[in-house]
C-alpha cells in the first residue's frame, strides 16, 4: 500500500490458498531486501497447497525464493 497516495495498492501476490486449512500464518517479517511470508496450506495438495516460506521483493511483490515446509 502506498502511504503517500491514500493507501493505493502498489502490488498484489497471493502466495497461499488460505481458508480453514491454512493460509498466511503468524504475520510476516521483513528486512531491507525481502518480505518473508509463512504459508500453512498443509491440508491441500499442490498447486493449491504450497506450505512453506516465501521471500518476496517488497518493491514489486515478485517471488524471490520459496522453501517447502517439511511434513
C-alpha positions as CSV (number, residue, x, y, z in Angstrom):
1,X,0.0,0.0,0.0
2,X,1.2,3.5,-0.9
3,X,1.1,5.7,2.2
4,X,1.7,8.8,0.1
5,X,-1.3,8.0,-2.2
6,X,-4.2,7.4,0.2
7,X,-3.2,3.7,0.6
8,X,-3.5,2.8,-3.1
9,X,-2.5,-0.8,-3.8
10,X,1.0,-1.0,-5.3
11,X,1.2,-4.7,-5.9
12,X,-0.6,-7.9,-5.0
13,X,0.8,-11.5,-4.8
14,X,-1.3,-14.4,-3.5
15,X,1.3,-16.9,-2.3
16,X,-1.2,-19.1,-0.3
17,X,-4.6,-20.6,-1.0
18,X,-5.9,-19.9,2.5
19,X,-9.1,-20.9,4.1
20,X,-9.9,-23.1,7.1
21,X,-6.9,-25.4,6.4
22,X,-4.2,-22.8,6.1
23,X,-3.0,-19.6,4.5
24,X,-0.6,-17.0,5.9
25,X,0.1,-17.7,9.5
26,X,1.7,-15.6,12.3
27,X,2.0,-12.5,10.2
28,X,5.0,-11.6,8.1
29,X,8.6,-10.4,8.6
30,X,10.8,-8.1,6.6
31,X,14.4,-6.9,6.3
32,X,15.8,-4.3,3.9
33,X,15.8,-6.8,1.0
34,X,12.8,-9.1,1.4
35,X,9.3,-9.6,2.8
36,X,9.0,-13.1,4.3
37,X,5.7,-14.9,4.3
38,X,4.9,-18.2,6.1
39,X,2.1,-20.2,4.5
40,X,0.5,-23.2,6.2
41,X,-1.6,-24.8,3.4
42,X,-0.9,-28.2,4.8
43,X,-4.2,-29.9,4.1
44,X,-4.3,-29.1,0.3
45,X,-2.4,-30.8,-2.5
46,X,-0.2,-28.8,-4.8
47,X,-0.5,-26.5,-6.6
48,X,-3.1,-25.0,-4.2
49,X,-1.3,-26.2,-1.1
50,X,2.3,-24.7,-1.1
51,X,3.1,-24.8,2.6
52,X,6.4,-23.2,3.3
53,X,8.3,-19.9,3.4
54,X,8.2,-17.4,0.6
55,X,10.5,-14.4,0.1
56,X,9.1,-11.5,-1.9
57,X,10.7,-8.3,-3.2
58,X,9.0,-5.6,-1.2
59,X,9.1,-3.1,-4.0
60,X,7.4,-5.3,-6.7
61,X,5.9,-8.3,-4.9
62,X,7.9,-10.7,-7.1
63,X,8.7,-14.0,-5.6
64,X,12.5,-14.3,-5.0
65,X,12.5,-17.8,-3.5
66,X,10.4,-20.4,-1.8
67,X,11.3,-23.3,0.5
68,X,8.7,-26.0,1.2
69,X,7.6,-27.0,4.7
70,X,8.7,-30.4,5.8
71,X,5.8,-32.7,6.7
